[in-house]
Amino acid sequence: MPPAPRKCPMDFDPKARDFMNDPFDFYTCLRADAPVFADPRSGITYVANYALAEQVFRNHALFSSAIDRPALRDGGTFPALAEIKAQDWPSACTITQNDDVPSHDMFRATVSHFFLPKNLTAIEPFIRARTDTLLETMAAKGTTEFVADFAVPLPISVIGRYLGLDGYSYTKLKQWSDAFADELGLLASDERALEAAKLTLECNAAILATAGQRQAAPCSDIISHLATLRLPDGRPLTDPELLSIVRQLLVAGNETTTNTLTAGILRLAREPALLHRLQEKPEQISSFVEETLRLETPVQGQFRRAMADTVLGGIPIAKGTLLHVRLASANRDEAIFGVDSSRLKLGERPLRPHLAFGLGLHFCLGAMLARLELKIAFLAIVKRFRAIELAEPGAPAHYHTHFYHRGLKALHLTLAGNTLTALPEPLVS
C-alpha cells in the first residue's frame, strides 16, 4: 500500500524520523504555500524563504537573538536533571550567539581576530598534517566508516588545538561538544539530557582548569587569551562568560565541518562522475565546498524573537513571537538559486550568497576556518582516492535526531587509492 501523501504544512513534526532524514520536500512545500508558518504544536513560527530570512537577520532590533529556547523534548526538567543544573549551571544559550548589541559585539571581539585569514595560517599546517594522517589510515584499510574515521576527528582536533584543549583526546572533546549540542538541540530524551548535563559539568571543569593554568603561564591559544584579557571596562571575563564563549566555539568549530564533510563525501560516492570532475579540475573544490554548504546547510536554522508587533511576508507577527529562520529552506529558494535550486551547481554564481553561516550580526565567526578545513580535506580526498563507493549502496541514510544540526550517524565506504599528490600551497585567502 503506498504511503499517504504528506500534508503541507500542518503535519510538520521536527522530531519525526522521516523529517530528520529528508526535510527538503517539506521545505519546498513551505516556500510555496506558507513561507511564514505558525506551527500550532510548538508555538514556533517558521520562516522559509530567502528574502524573509534576510529581512529577519538584518533587523536585529526588531528580531532579537536574546532568547531562551523552547523545550521541544518530552519530559521537561526532571529532579535528577534539576539537581545537576543547580550546580552553578551556565545557561545553554551563549553570549556570542544569543545576545544583542552592544554586549554581543564586545564578547565577539574577544576572539574574532583568531579567525581572520592572516591568523588562520598558523593552524593550516596542523590541518594538513592531521588530514594526511587520517587519510593514510583509511587508505591502508581500503574501507572506512567515514564519520568516525575522518569527519569527526579532523575538525574536533583542529578546534581543540586552537582553543587550547588539545591535552584531552578528541573522543573526549567530541563527547563534550555533543553534550552541549544536545542541550541546545531541544529533542534529547530524559536519559540523554541527564548524561549530557553530567558531561557538560565535566567540560566546564576542564575549561576552567585550563584557564587557571593559562593565567599562571600564558601562551598563544584562545583560552589563554580569554583567561588573561580585560574587557573595555577593565574587568576580566566571569567564569560563566568564559565558559559560554569556549563551549560555543567548541561546538561551532566542529559540528558544521563534520556534517559538511560527510554530506560531501556521500554525494561523491553516489555521483562518481562528480568525483572524476573534481579530480580533473581541482580548482572547483572551492565551488564544491560552497554548494555542499548550501544544499546541506548543516545548521538548519536560527531562532529570533519579535520585539514588537510587525508584519512578515504579509503575516501579522505579534510581539514576543518566537521565530525559527530555516536556513536550509532559504538556501534552496527558487527565487535566488533557480528553479533547479536542489541541483549542485559547480562554478555558477547565484544571485545572492548562501546562508549556511547565517547573515548579519551573528554571521558565523568560524566560517573561514570551516572553509579552510573543508577545502584542504576535500582536495586531499579527491587526490588520494581514485574511487569512493558506498559499502552498502541500497542502505538508507540515517541522520541524528537534532533540531539544529543535520548530520549522518555513519557512512560506510570502500576506497580505491591513487598516489597522493602534494596539496597546493596554502589555501587561506
Contacts in CASP RR format, 6 or more apart in sequence:
PFRMAT RR
TARGET T0000
AUTHOR 0000-0000-0000
METHOD contacts of the structure
MODEL  1
MPPAPRKCPMDFDPKARDFMNDPFDFYTCLRADAPVFADPRSGITYVANY
ALAEQVFRNHALFSSAIDRPALRDGGTFPALAEIKAQDWPSACTITQNDD
VPSHDMFRATVSHFFLPKNLTAIEPFIRARTDTLLETMAAKGTTEFVADF
AVPLPISVIGRYLGLDGYSYTKLKQWSDAFADELGLLASDERALEAAKLT
LECNAAILATAGQRQAAPCSDIISHLATLRLPDGRPLTDPELLSIVRQLL
VAGNETTTNTLTAGILRLAREPALLHRLQEKPEQISSFVEETLRLETPVQ
GQFRRAMADTVLGGIPIAKGTLLHVRLASANRDEAIFGVDSSRLKLGERP
LRPHLAFGLGLHFCLGAMLARLELKIAFLAIVKRFRAIELAEPGAPAHYH
THFYHRGLKALHLTLAGNTLTALPEPLVS
6 25 0 8 1.000
6 26 0 8 1.000
6 29 0 8 1.000
8 26 0 8 1.000
8 29 0 8 1.000
8 30 0 8 1.000
8 33 0 8 1.000
8 34 0 8 1.000
9 26 0 8 1.000
9 29 0 8 1.000
9 30 0 8 1.000
9 33 0 8 1.000
9 34 0 8 1.000
9 37 0 8 1.000
9 39 0 8 1.000
10 40 0 8 1.000
12 19 0 8 1.000
12 26 0 8 1.000
12 37 0 8 1.000
12 39 0 8 1.000
12 41 0 8 1.000
12 46 0 8 1.000
13 19 0 8 1.000
13 41 0 8 1.000
14 42 0 8 1.000
14 72 0 8 1.000
14 187 0 8 1.000
14 403 0 8 1.000
15 72 0 8 1.000
15 187 0 8 1.000
15 401 0 8 1.000
17 401 0 8 1.000
19 26 0 8 1.000
20 399 0 8 1.000
20 400 0 8 1.000
20 401 0 8 1.000
20 402 0 8 1.000
20 406 0 8 1.000
21 396 0 8 1.000
21 397 0 8 1.000
21 398 0 8 1.000
21 399 0 8 1.000
23 300 0 8 1.000
23 328 0 8 1.000
23 406 0 8 1.000
24 328 0 8 1.000
24 332 0 8 1.000
24 342 0 8 1.000
27 48 0 8 1.000
27 326 0 8 1.000
27 328 0 8 1.000
27 329 0 8 1.000
27 332 0 8 1.000
28 332 0 8 1.000
30 37 0 8 1.000
30 46 0 8 1.000
30 48 0 8 1.000
30 326 0 8 1.000
30 329 0 8 1.000
31 48 0 8 1.000
31 49 0 8 1.000
31 329 0 8 1.000
31 332 0 8 1.000
31 333 0 8 1.000
31 334 0 8 1.000
34 48 0 8 1.000
35 47 0 8 1.000
35 48 0 8 1.000
35 49 0 8 1.000
35 52 0 8 1.000
35 313 0 8 1.000
36 45 0 8 1.000
36 46 0 8 1.000
36 47 0 8 1.000
36 48 0 8 1.000
36 52 0 8 1.000
36 312 0 8 1.000
36 313 0 8 1.000
36 314 0 8 1.000
36 315 0 8 1.000
36 317 0 8 1.000
37 45 0 8 1.000
37 46 0 8 1.000
37 48 0 8 1.000
38 44 0 8 1.000
38 45 0 8 1.000
38 315 0 8 1.000
39 45 0 8 1.000
39 46 0 8 1.000
42 70 0 8 1.000
42 72 0 8 1.000
43 70 0 8 1.000
43 322 0 8 1.000
44 70 0 8 1.000
44 322 0 8 1.000
44 323 0 8 1.000
44 324 0 8 1.000
45 317 0 8 1.000
45 321 0 8 1.000
45 322 0 8 1.000
45 323 0 8 1.000
45 324 0 8 1.000
46 323 0 8 1.000
46 324 0 8 1.000
46 326 0 8 1.000
47 53 0 8 1.000
47 56 0 8 1.000
47 312 0 8 1.000
47 323 0 8 1.000
47 324 0 8 1.000
47 325 0 8 1.000
47 326 0 8 1.000
47 330 0 8 1.000
48 326 0 8 1.000
48 329 0 8 1.000
48 330 0 8 1.000
49 329 0 8 1.000
49 330 0 8 1.000
49 333 0 8 1.000
49 335 0 8 1.000
50 330 0 8 1.000
50 331 0 8 1.000
50 333 0 8 1.000
50 335 0 8 1.000
50 336 0 8 1.000
50 352 0 8 1.000
50 355 0 8 1.000
51 333 0 8 1.000
51 335 0 8 1.000
52 312 0 8 1.000
52 313 0 8 1.000
52 325 0 8 1.000
53 325 0 8 1.000
53 326 0 8 1.000
53 327 0 8 1.000
53 330 0 8 1.000
53 355 0 8 1.000
53 359 0 8 1.000
54 352 0 8 1.000
54 355 0 8 1.000
54 359 0 8 1.000
55 312 0 8 1.000
56 63 0 8 1.000
56 304 0 8 1.000
56 312 0 8 1.000
56 323 0 8 1.000
56 325 0 8 1.000
57 63 0 8 1.000
57 302 0 8 1.000
57 304 0 8 1.000
57 325 0 8 1.000
57 355 0 8 1.000
57 358 0 8 1.000
57 359 0 8 1.000
57 360 0 8 1.000
57 361 0 8 1.000
57 362 0 8 1.000
58 359 0 8 1.000
58 360 0 8 1.000
60 100 0 8 1.000
60 101 0 8 1.000
60 360 0 8 1.000
60 361 0 8 1.000
61 100 0 8 1.000
61 307 0 8 1.000
62 306 0 8 1.000
62 307 0 8 1.000
62 308 0 8 1.000
62 310 0 8 1.000
63 304 0 8 1.000
63 305 0 8 1.000
63 306 0 8 1.000
63 307 0 8 1.000
63 323 0 8 1.000
64 100 0 8 1.000
64 304 0 8 1.000
64 305 0 8 1.000
64 306 0 8 1.000
64 307 0 8 1.000
65 97 0 8 1.000
65 98 0 8 1.000
65 99 0 8 1.000
65 100 0 8 1.000
65 104 0 8 1.000
65 302 0 8 1.000
65 303 0 8 1.000
65 304 0 8 1.000
65 361 0 8 1.000
65 362 0 8 1.000
66 98 0 8 1.000
66 99 0 8 1.000
66 100 0 8 1.000
66 305 0 8 1.000
67 93 0 8 1.000
67 98 0 8 1.000
67 303 0 8 1.000
67 304 0 8 1.000
67 305 0 8 1.000
67 322 0 8 1.000
68 91 0 8 1.000
68 93 0 8 1.000
69 92 0 8 1.000
69 93 0 8 1.000
69 184 0 8 1.000
69 185 0 8 1.000
69 186 0 8 1.000
69 303 0 8 1.000
70 186 0 8 1.000
70 322 0 8 1.000
71 186 0 8 1.000
72 186 0 8 1.000
72 187 0 8 1.000
72 403 0 8 1.000
73 186 0 8 1.000
73 187 0 8 1.000
73 188 0 8 1.000
73 189 0 8 1.000
73 193 0 8 1.000
74 189 0 8 1.000
74 190 0 8 1.000
75 190 0 8 1.000
76 190 0 8 1.000
77 85 0 8 1.000
78 190 0 8 1.000
78 194 0 8 1.000
80 194 0 8 1.000
81 190 0 8 1.000
81 193 0 8 1.000
81 194 0 8 1.000
81 197 0 8 1.000
84 194 0 8 1.000
84 197 0 8 1.000
84 198 0 8 1.000
84 201 0 8 1.000
85 197 0 8 1.000
87 201 0 8 1.000
89 197 0 8 1.000
89 201 0 8 1.000
90 204 0 8 1.000
90 239 0 8 1.000
90 240 0 8 1.000
90 243 0 8 1.000
90 244 0 8 1.000
90 247 0 8 1.000
91 240 0 8 1.000
91 244 0 8 1.000
92 180 0 8 1.000
92 183 0 8 1.000
92 184 0 8 1.000
94 244 0 8 1.000
94 245 0 8 1.000
94 247 0 8 1.000
94 248 0 8 1.000
95 103 0 8 1.000
95 104 0 8 1.000
95 107 0 8 1.000
95 241 0 8 1.000
95 244 0 8 1.000
95 245 0 8 1.000
95 248 0 8 1.000
96 104 0 8 1.000
96 107 0 8 1.000
96 108 0 8 1.000
96 111 0 8 1.000
96 244 0 8 1.000
96 245 0 8 1.000
96 248 0 8 1.000
96 249 0 8 1.000
96 365 0 8 1.000
97 248 0 8 1.000
97 362 0 8 1.000
99 107 0 8 1.000
100 361 0 8 1.000
101 361 0 8 1.000
104 361 0 8 1.000
104 362 0 8 1.000
106 231 0 8 1.000
106 232 0 8 1.000
107 241 0 8 1.000
107 245 0 8 1.000
108 365 0 8 1.000
110 225 0 8 1.000
110 226 0 8 1.000
110 229 0 8 1.000
110 231 0 8 1.000
110 237 0 8 1.000
110 245 0 8 1.000
111 222 0 8 1.000
111 225 0 8 1.000
111 226 0 8 1.000
111 245 0 8 1.000
111 249 0 8 1.000
111 365 0 8 1.000
112 365 0 8 1.000
113 119 0 8 1.000
114 162 0 8 1.000
114 222 0 8 1.000
114 225 0 8 1.000
115 365 0 8 1.000
115 366 0 8 1.000
115 367 0 8 1.000
115 368 0 8 1.000
115 369 0 8 1.000
116 368 0 8 1.000
117 368 0 8 1.000
117 428 0 8 1.000
117 429 0 8 1.000
120 368 0 8 1.000
120 369 0 8 1.000
120 372 0 8 1.000
120 428 0 8 1.000
121 426 0 8 1.000
121 428 0 8 1.000
123 158 0 8 1.000
123 161 0 8 1.000
123 162 0 8 1.000
123 369 0 8 1.000
124 372 0 8 1.000
124 376 0 8 1.000
124 426 0 8 1.000
124 427 0 8 1.000
124 428 0 8 1.000
126 158 0 8 1.000
126 161 0 8 1.000
127 154 0 8 1.000
127 158 0 8 1.000
127 372 0 8 1.000
127 373 0 8 1.000
127 376 0 8 1.000
128 376 0 8 1.000
128 380 0 8 1.000
128 423 0 8 1.000
130 153 0 8 1.000
130 154 0 8 1.000
130 157 0 8 1.000
130 158 0 8 1.000
131 154 0 8 1.000
131 376 0 8 1.000
131 377 0 8 1.000
131 380 0 8 1.000
132 380 0 8 1.000
132 420 0 8 1.000
134 149 0 8 1.000
134 150 0 8 1.000
134 153 0 8 1.000
134 154 0 8 1.000
135 150 0 8 1.000
135 380 0 8 1.000
135 381 0 8 1.000
135 384 0 8 1.000
135 420 0 8 1.000
137 149 0 8 1.000
138 144 0 8 1.000
138 146 0 8 1.000
138 149 0 8 1.000
138 150 0 8 1.000
138 415 0 8 1.000
139 384 0 8 1.000
139 385 0 8 1.000
139 415 0 8 1.000
139 417 0 8 1.000
142 414 0 8 1.000
142 415 0 8 1.000
142 416 0 8 1.000
142 417 0 8 1.000
143 391 0 8 1.000
143 412 0 8 1.000
143 413 0 8 1.000
143 414 0 8 1.000
143 415 0 8 1.000
144 150 0 8 1.000
144 412 0 8 1.000
144 413 0 8 1.000
144 415 0 8 1.000
145 410 0 8 1.000
145 411 0 8 1.000
145 412 0 8 1.000
145 413 0 8 1.000
146 261 0 8 1.000
146 262 0 8 1.000
146 265 0 8 1.000
146 411 0 8 1.000
146 412 0 8 1.000
146 413 0 8 1.000
147 258 0 8 1.000
147 262 0 8 1.000
147 408 0 8 1.000
147 409 0 8 1.000
147 410 0 8 1.000
147 411 0 8 1.000
148 410 0 8 1.000
150 261 0 8 1.000
150 377 0 8 1.000
151 257 0 8 1.000
151 258 0 8 1.000
151 259 0 8 1.000
151 261 0 8 1.000
151 262 0 8 1.000
151 265 0 8 1.000
151 411 0 8 1.000
152 170 0 8 1.000
152 174 0 8 1.000
152 254 0 8 1.000
152 258 0 8 1.000
153 170 0 8 1.000
154 257 0 8 1.000
154 258 0 8 1.000
154 261 0 8 1.000
154 373 0 8 1.000
154 377 0 8 1.000
155 253 0 8 1.000
155 254 0 8 1.000
155 257 0 8 1.000
155 258 0 8 1.000
155 261 0 8 1.000
155 370 0 8 1.000
155 373 0 8 1.000
156 170 0 8 1.000
156 173 0 8 1.000
156 174 0 8 1.000
156 177 0 8 1.000
156 254 0 8 1.000
156 258 0 8 1.000
157 166 0 8 1.000
157 170 0 8 1.000
157 173 0 8 1.000
158 253 0 8 1.000
158 254 0 8 1.000
158 369 0 8 1.000
158 373 0 8 1.000
159 173 0 8 1.000
159 249 0 8 1.000
159 250 0 8 1.000
159 253 0 8 1.000
159 254 0 8 1.000
159 369 0 8 1.000
160 166 0 8 1.000
160 168 0 8 1.000
160 170 0 8 1.000
160 173 0 8 1.000
160 250 0 8 1.000
161 221 0 8 1.000
162 221 0 8 1.000
162 222 0 8 1.000
162 369 0 8 1.000
163 221 0 8 1.000
163 222 0 8 1.000
163 223 0 8 1.000
163 246 0 8 1.000
163 249 0 8 1.000
163 250 0 8 1.000
164 210 0 8 1.000
164 221 0 8 1.000
164 222 0 8 1.000
164 223 0 8 1.000
164 224 0 8 1.000
165 173 0 8 1.000
165 206 0 8 1.000
165 207 0 8 1.000
165 210 0 8 1.000
165 223 0 8 1.000
165 250 0 8 1.000
168 206 0 8 1.000
173 250 0 8 1.000
174 254 0 8 1.000
175 199 0 8 1.000
176 199 0 8 1.000
176 200 0 8 1.000
176 202 0 8 1.000
176 203 0 8 1.000
176 206 0 8 1.000
176 247 0 8 1.000
176 250 0 8 1.000
177 250 0 8 1.000
177 251 0 8 1.000
177 254 0 8 1.000
177 255 0 8 1.000
178 196 0 8 1.000
178 199 0 8 1.000
179 195 0 8 1.000
179 196 0 8 1.000
179 197 0 8 1.000
179 199 0 8 1.000
179 200 0 8 1.000
179 203 0 8 1.000
180 196 0 8 1.000
180 200 0 8 1.000
180 203 0 8 1.000
180 247 0 8 1.000
180 250 0 8 1.000
180 251 0 8 1.000
181 251 0 8 1.000
181 255 0 8 1.000
181 402 0 8 1.000
181 404 0 8 1.000
181 405 0 8 1.000
182 188 0 8 1.000
182 192 0 8 1.000
182 193 0 8 1.000
182 196 0 8 1.000
182 402 0 8 1.000
183 193 0 8 1.000
183 196 0 8 1.000
183 197 0 8 1.000
183 200 0 8 1.000
184 251 0 8 1.000
184 404 0 8 1.000
185 402 0 8 1.000
185 403 0 8 1.000
185 404 0 8 1.000
185 405 0 8 1.000
186 403 0 8 1.000
186 404 0 8 1.000
187 401 0 8 1.000
187 402 0 8 1.000
187 403 0 8 1.000
188 196 0 8 1.000
200 247 0 8 1.000
203 247 0 8 1.000
203 250 0 8 1.000
204 243 0 8 1.000
204 247 0 8 1.000
207 223 0 8 1.000
207 242 0 8 1.000
207 243 0 8 1.000
207 246 0 8 1.000
207 247 0 8 1.000
208 239 0 8 1.000
208 242 0 8 1.000
208 243 0 8 1.000
210 223 0 8 1.000
211 223 0 8 1.000
211 226 0 8 1.000
211 227 0 8 1.000
211 242 0 8 1.000
212 227 0 8 1.000
214 221 0 8 1.000
214 223 0 8 1.000
214 224 0 8 1.000
214 227 0 8 1.000
214 228 0 8 1.000
215 227 0 8 1.000
215 228 0 8 1.000
218 224 0 8 1.000
218 227 0 8 1.000
218 228 0 8 1.000
222 246 0 8 1.000
222 249 0 8 1.000
223 242 0 8 1.000
223 246 0 8 1.000
226 237 0 8 1.000
226 242 0 8 1.000
226 245 0 8 1.000
226 246 0 8 1.000
227 236 0 8 1.000
227 237 0 8 1.000
227 242 0 8 1.000
228 236 0 8 1.000
229 236 0 8 1.000
229 237 0 8 1.000
230 236 0 8 1.000
231 237 0 8 1.000
237 245 0 8 1.000
249 365 0 8 1.000
252 364 0 8 1.000
252 365 0 8 1.000
252 366 0 8 1.000
253 366 0 8 1.000
253 369 0 8 1.000
253 370 0 8 1.000
255 298 0 8 1.000
255 299 0 8 1.000
255 405 0 8 1.000
256 298 0 8 1.000
256 299 0 8 1.000
256 356 0 8 1.000
256 357 0 8 1.000
256 364 0 8 1.000
256 370 0 8 1.000
257 370 0 8 1.000
257 373 0 8 1.000
257 374 0 8 1.000
258 298 0 8 1.000
258 407 0 8 1.000
259 296 0 8 1.000
259 298 0 8 1.000
259 405 0 8 1.000
259 406 0 8 1.000
259 407 0 8 1.000
259 408 0 8 1.000
260 289 0 8 1.000
260 292 0 8 1.000
260 293 0 8 1.000
260 296 0 8 1.000
260 298 0 8 1.000
260 370 0 8 1.000
260 374 0 8 1.000
261 374 0 8 1.000
261 377 0 8 1.000
261 378 0 8 1.000
262 407 0 8 1.000
262 408 0 8 1.000
262 411 0 8 1.000
263 292 0 8 1.000
263 295 0 8 1.000
263 296 0 8 1.000
263 298 0 8 1.000
263 407 0 8 1.000
263 408 0 8 1.000
264 288 0 8 1.000
264 292 0 8 1.000
264 296 0 8 1.000
264 378 0 8 1.000
265 381 0 8 1.000
265 388 0 8 1.000
265 411 0 8 1.000
265 413 0 8 1.000
266 397 0 8 1.000
266 408 0 8 1.000
266 411 0 8 1.000
267 274 0 8 1.000
267 292 0 8 1.000
267 344 0 8 1.000
268 274 0 8 1.000
268 275 0 8 1.000
268 278 0 8 1.000
268 381 0 8 1.000
268 382 0 8 1.000
268 388 0 8 1.000
269 388 0 8 1.000
269 389 0 8 1.000
269 390 0 8 1.000
269 411 0 8 1.000
269 413 0 8 1.000
270 390 0 8 1.000
272 387 0 8 1.000
272 388 0 8 1.000
272 389 0 8 1.000
274 344 0 8 1.000
275 382 0 8 1.000
275 387 0 8 1.000
275 388 0 8 1.000
277 284 0 8 1.000
277 346 0 8 1.000
278 284 0 8 1.000
278 285 0 8 1.000
278 288 0 8 1.000
278 378 0 8 1.000
278 382 0 8 1.000
279 382 0 8 1.000
279 383 0 8 1.000
279 386 0 8 1.000
282 379 0 8 1.000
282 382 0 8 1.000
282 383 0 8 1.000
282 424 0 8 1.000
284 346 0 8 1.000
284 347 0 8 1.000
285 375 0 8 1.000
285 378 0 8 1.000
285 379 0 8 1.000
285 382 0 8 1.000
286 371 0 8 1.000
286 375 0 8 1.000
287 346 0 8 1.000
287 347 0 8 1.000
288 344 0 8 1.000
288 346 0 8 1.000
288 378 0 8 1.000
289 371 0 8 1.000
289 374 0 8 1.000
289 375 0 8 1.000
289 378 0 8 1.000
290 354 0 8 1.000
291 344 0 8 1.000
291 345 0 8 1.000
291 346 0 8 1.000
292 344 0 8 1.000
292 374 0 8 1.000
293 354 0 8 1.000
293 356 0 8 1.000
293 357 0 8 1.000
293 374 0 8 1.000
294 331 0 8 1.000
294 332 0 8 1.000
294 337 0 8 1.000
294 354 0 8 1.000
294 356 0 8 1.000
295 331 0 8 1.000
295 332 0 8 1.000
295 342 0 8 1.000
295 344 0 8 1.000
296 328 0 8 1.000
296 356 0 8 1.000
296 406 0 8 1.000
297 327 0 8 1.000
297 328 0 8 1.000
297 331 0 8 1.000
297 354 0 8 1.000
297 355 0 8 1.000
297 356 0 8 1.000
297 406 0 8 1.000
298 356 0 8 1.000
298 405 0 8 1.000
298 406 0 8 1.000
298 407 0 8 1.000
299 327 0 8 1.000
299 356 0 8 1.000
299 358 0 8 1.000
299 404 0 8 1.000
299 405 0 8 1.000
300 326 0 8 1.000
300 327 0 8 1.000
300 328 0 8 1.000
300 403 0 8 1.000
300 404 0 8 1.000
300 405 0 8 1.000
300 406 0 8 1.000
301 324 0 8 1.000
301 325 0 8 1.000
301 326 0 8 1.000
301 327 0 8 1.000
301 328 0 8 1.000
301 404 0 8 1.000
302 324 0 8 1.000
302 325 0 8 1.000
302 327 0 8 1.000
302 358 0 8 1.000
302 362 0 8 1.000
303 322 0 8 1.000
303 323 0 8 1.000
303 324 0 8 1.000
303 325 0 8 1.000
304 322 0 8 1.000
304 323 0 8 1.000
304 324 0 8 1.000
304 325 0 8 1.000
305 320 0 8 1.000
305 321 0 8 1.000
305 322 0 8 1.000
305 323 0 8 1.000
306 317 0 8 1.000
306 318 0 8 1.000
306 319 0 8 1.000
306 320 0 8 1.000
306 321 0 8 1.000
306 323 0 8 1.000
307 319 0 8 1.000
307 320 0 8 1.000
308 319 0 8 1.000
309 316 0 8 1.000
309 317 0 8 1.000
309 318 0 8 1.000
309 319 0 8 1.000
310 316 0 8 1.000
310 317 0 8 1.000
311 317 0 8 1.000
312 323 0 8 1.000
317 323 0 8 1.000
327 355 0 8 1.000
327 356 0 8 1.000
327 358 0 8 1.000
328 406 0 8 1.000
330 336 0 8 1.000
330 355 0 8 1.000
331 337 0 8 1.000
331 354 0 8 1.000
331 355 0 8 1.000
331 356 0 8 1.000
332 341 0 8 1.000
332 342 0 8 1.000
333 341 0 8 1.000
334 341 0 8 1.000
336 350 0 8 1.000
336 351 0 8 1.000
336 352 0 8 1.000
337 345 0 8 1.000
337 350 0 8 1.000
337 351 0 8 1.000
357 363 0 8 1.000
357 364 0 8 1.000
357 366 0 8 1.000
357 367 0 8 1.000
357 370 0 8 1.000
358 364 0 8 1.000
364 370 0 8 1.000
368 428 0 8 1.000
372 427 0 8 1.000
372 428 0 8 1.000
375 427 0 8 1.000
376 423 0 8 1.000
376 427 0 8 1.000
379 423 0 8 1.000
379 424 0 8 1.000
379 427 0 8 1.000
380 420 0 8 1.000
380 423 0 8 1.000
381 388 0 8 1.000
383 418 0 8 1.000
383 420 0 8 1.000
383 421 0 8 1.000
383 423 0 8 1.000
384 417 0 8 1.000
384 418 0 8 1.000
384 420 0 8 1.000
385 415 0 8 1.000
385 416 0 8 1.000
385 417 0 8 1.000
385 418 0 8 1.000
386 416 0 8 1.000
386 417 0 8 1.000
386 418 0 8 1.000
387 415 0 8 1.000
387 416 0 8 1.000
387 417 0 8 1.000
388 413 0 8 1.000
388 414 0 8 1.000
388 415 0 8 1.000
388 416 0 8 1.000
389 413 0 8 1.000
389 414 0 8 1.000
389 415 0 8 1.000
389 416 0 8 1.000
390 412 0 8 1.000
390 413 0 8 1.000
390 414 0 8 1.000
391 412 0 8 1.000
391 413 0 8 1.000
391 414 0 8 1.000
392 412 0 8 1.000
395 412 0 8 1.000
397 408 0 8 1.000
397 411 0 8 1.000
398 408 0 8 1.000
398 409 0 8 1.000
398 410 0 8 1.000
399 406 0 8 1.000
399 407 0 8 1.000
399 408 0 8 1.000
399 409 0 8 1.000
400 406 0 8 1.000
400 407 0 8 1.000
400 408 0 8 1.000
400 409 0 8 1.000
END
